[in-house]
Amino acid sequence: MHRFLRLSVLLMGLFAAVGSYAVDAPQSEPVDPGIEGSAIDKSAKEKSDSGGSALSTWESKYFGLGSEGEDDNVGPAVEQPIEFPHFRHAGDADKGGMEINCMYCHTYARRSLVAGIPPVQKCIGCHQNIESVRDKPRIKKLFEYWDAKKAIPWKKVHDLPDFVRFSHERHVKRFIFQLNRPVQEVCGYCHGEVKTMTVARRQKLLSMGFCVTCHEKDHPVTAEGGTPIGDQAYWYSMRKPLIDASGIIKAKGPNDCSVCHK
């Protein structure tokens, strides 16, 4: 009994000491670990120090609202088994590209959570008939995987934490099929100007603030030529759509935590 009392007194003293330290300790603002120290963070601070607006810099770089080419590469350079030239396949025709639809290779994007990586068969389906580039190092390597009957071990570039649930299907249906927006423009919201890259590089921060900022905007529900997709509540959760002066119905994205954090 005496031992129990002594232990209780010791624990009470320990809790009191810890509580006192927590009150006296200097408090700091919470920091998004994905922002602090990043290229965007440094750029915003430099802009502010030089007399510019740090907020406007964050808006342009962090949310992709600036002029073309203003985004930073905020992710690491990922070395891939084959240096896939996105600029050649998806780039503009006047710059030597073929303007291939993103969803031709990333076929799962319109019907799944993930966009998917094309199998070797998809690449070979085209390149077995293009003799002019068969002697290129990249194509030789492609055929090595094909002949060995092995999948190309591509590495992820745009990787989200396990506690985040992002659905490509919802966003593709919402902006491409429902709003009739260009495919490369919609994919570029989150992936940047992939059509100008060789190996894909992460350009957008893809943090919670990045997503919330887009969900807070009033997007048209259905544009001319777009296709309404099922029950609108599916897209807008419990938010009531608005009708502006021109009669266009607009609505914000879902704001329920469970939409992204299941």
N, C-alpha and C positions, 0 to 999 in steps of 0.2 A: 504493500500500500504506500509506504514511504517512497519507494522507488518510483512509483507511478506519479506521485505528487511532484517529486523533483523533476521528472521528465516533462511534466506539463508546464512547470515554471520555466524550464529552459526553453521550451518551444515558444512560449508566449514572449519571452525576452527576444528570441531570434526574430520572430515576426515583427515585433515592434521596431527592432533595429533596421530591418529591411524596409519597412514602411517609411521610416524617417529618412532613409537614404534616397528612396524614390521621390519623396516630396522635395528634398533639398537639391537633387540632381538637376542640372540645366536641361530644359526641354528643347527638343529640336523638331522641326517640321518633318513629317514623313516624306520620304523621297522614293520615287519610283526607281528601282535599281536598274531598270532598262534605259533610263534617261540620263541619270547622273554620270558625268564623265564621258558621255557619248559625243560624237562629232556634232550632233545637233545642239547639245547642251553647251559645248564650247563655242560654237558659232553664235548662239544666242547671247552668251555672255560678252563675246567680243563686240557684237553689234550694239549691245547696251552700253558698254564701256566707251564706244566711239561716238555715243550720242544718239544712236538709232534706237528703234523700239525693239526690245527683246521679245515682246509678245508677238509682234508682226513677224519676226524671224521664226519663232516657234510655229506660228500658224502656217507659214509657207513651207518650212522644211518638215515639221512634225506631221502636219496633216496634208501635205502635198498640194498646197493651195498656191504655190509660187509659180513663177514662169517656167517654161519648159527647160529641162536640164538643171534645175536648181536643187533637185533631191540629192542627198548624200548617200553614199553606200554605208549604211549603218550596221550591216552584218559582216561577218568574216568572209573572206574569199574562200569558197569551197572548191577544192580540187576534185574534178570529176574524172572518171576513167576515160571518157572521150570528151574532147573540147567541143561540145555541141554548139554550132554557130546559129544562135537564135536570129541574128540579124539577116542571115541568108534565107532562112525558112519563113520567118514572120515579118521581116523588114519591108519597108515601102518599096514598090516596084521601081520608082525613079532612083532608088539608091542600091539597086541590084538585088532586092529581096523578092520573095515569091508571094508575100502576103497570105500565107497559109493560115486559116482559122485556128486559133489556139485550141479549140475543142476537137480539132481533127486528131491531134496527138493526145491531148489530155481529155480523153473521151468520157471519163467518169464525172467530170465537173457538173454536167447538167442533170445527173441523176444520183449523186452520192455526196457524202460528206467531204471526201477527198477528190482532188482533181485527177489523180492517177498519173502514172508514168507509162508511156507507150512500150509495149513489148518489142523485142528485137524483130519479130515478124512484121510489125508496122513499118519499121525503117527499111527492112529488106524489100518489102512490097514495092517500094519506090526505087531503091538504089540498085536492085538487080537489073533494072531496065535503063539505068543511066550510066552508060559506058564511059562517058567523058570524065568522070571523077573517080573511077575505080582505082586509080593509082595514087590517090590522095591518102596521106597517113591516117586521117580519121576514118576514111571509108575502109581501108585495109583492116584497121582494128575492129570496125563493126563486123566485117565478114569473119574475122577470127572468132568472135563470140558466136556468130551464127553457125560456123562450121563445127565449133566445139559444143554446140547445143547448150550454151550457157546464157543466163540472163545478164544483162549489163548491170553491174552493181552501182547504180546511181546513188548519190548522197543527197539528203534533204537540205534544202536551202531555207525555205520558209517554214520553220518548225515552231509550233505553238506549245505552251505548257500542257501537261496532261489534264489539268483541271479546266481547260478551255475547250468548249465544243463549238467549232465553226463549221457551218454547212455551205459548201460550194453550191449545192443544188438550189438552196433557197435564194442565194444572191444572184445566181445565173438566171433563174426563172424570173426573179423580181426585176432585174435591170436589163437583161438582154431580151427575154421573150415578152415580158409584160410592158416594159418601157421602150422596147425596140431600140436600145442603145447599141452602138458598135461594139463588137466583141473585145477588140484590143483596148478600147477605152475603159470598158468595165473591168477587165482583168488588171489593167494598169492602175485602178484605184488602190489596190493593195500590193501589186507586184511591180509597179513602176514601168519604165520604158524597156521592157524585156526585148522588144523588137529591135533595139539598138545594141543589144549585148551579144557577146559570144556565150560564155558560160553565165547562167543566171546569177545575179547578185542581189541580195536583199537591199532594197532602197527605202522602204517604209518601216517605221518603228513597230507597227502592229501591236501596240500596247492597248490597254483597256481604254485609255483616253482617246486613242486614235479611232477605235470602234464607236465609242459613245458619241463622239463629235458627229459622225456620219448619221447615227441613229437619231440625233436631235434635230436634223435638218428636215424640212418639209419637202418630201419628194412627191412628184405627181403619182397618182395611183395607177392610171393607165394612159399612155400616150397614144396619139393617132397612129394606127398601124400595129399597136401592141395587142397582146392577147390577155384578157383578164384571167387570172389563175385562181379558180375556186373561191372559197370564202375569204373575204378580205381580212377577217379577224385572225386568220392563220398567219398573216404577215404583220399585222399591226397590234397584236395582243389586245389589250383593253383600251387602246387609244382611239379616240373618235376622229375620223378623217375631217379635214377642213375644206371649205370651198372658197377660193379667193374671188376677187372681183371679176375675173375673166371667166369664172365658172369651172375652172380646173380643180378637180378634187385632189387634195394633197394629204399626206399623212406621214408621221414620223415612224421610225423603226421601233420594234419592241424595246421596252425598258425594264422588263422583268429579269431579275438575276438568274432565274432558272433557265432562261433561254440559252445562255452561253455556259452556265455553270450547273451542270446536271448532277 
